[in-house]
Amino acid sequence: MKTEIVICLGSSCFSRGSKKTIQLIKDYIKNNKLEDQVYFHGNHCSGNCANGPVIKINGKEYSNISSDNIISLLNTTLKKN
């Protein structure tokens, strides 16, 4: 079963930096050869705009995601799976 990572593409999350985070996640998946293990995609507003950018990993929501904390989160969550 693939790990699902969903990033909010709503305007609030986008303006708070989700574009850079998207690229970091793509690079992480590629550099760690996880393409066959991770399904990464975007969705529209998750309704948690004040705490964006927001991502969900296997349904669990993480807020205030940035280039400063995304790699640590991926290391923690993807090594569990």
N, C-alpha and C positions, 0 to 999 in steps of 0.2 A: 504494500500500500504506500502510495506517495504521500509525502508531507505537503500539505497545501499552505501556501503563503499568499495572502490577499492584501494588497495595499490600496488604501483609499485614494481615488483619483479626483475627489471633489475639489472645488476651487479653494476652499480654506486650507486643506491639507497640501494642495499643490503650491499655494502661496507661502506655506510654512516650510517648504523644502522637500516635498516628497519626490520631486523629479530627480534630485541628486541621490536620494535614498534608493530609488528604483535602480539606478545604474550600479550602485554599490551592491545591491542584492543580486543583480544579474552577474556582476563580476565575481561575487562570492560563489555563486552556484557553479559558474564555469571554472573558476580556479580550483575549486574543490571537487570537480568532476561529479557534481550532484544532479546533472541534467535528467538522469533517469529516475532519480529519487524524489525530486521536488517539482511540484506544479505551482508555478508562480504566475499570478495574474492580478489585474486591477479590478476594482468595482467602483461604483459611484458612491456618493456620500454615505458614510456609515452612521451618521447622526451624532457623532461625538466631536464635532468641529472645534470646540474650545480646547480640546486636548490633542489635536492633530500635530503632525501626521500620525495616522492610525494604521496599524497592520494587524492582521489576524494570522496566527499560525495554528493550523488544525483546529480552528474555531475559537481559540483563546485570543482575546483582544489585548493588544499592547498599544499604549498611547505615548505621545510626546517622543516619537521616534525621530532620530536625527542621524547625521553622519557620524556623530560622536558615540552613539550607543548601539547602532544597528549591528555591527560586526560582533560585539560581545553577545548580543541577544541571539544572533544566528549560531554562534559557537555553542551557547548554552542549550538552545532548543533543538538544534539539529543533531547534536551528539547524543541526546536522549533517545532519539528516534531510530 
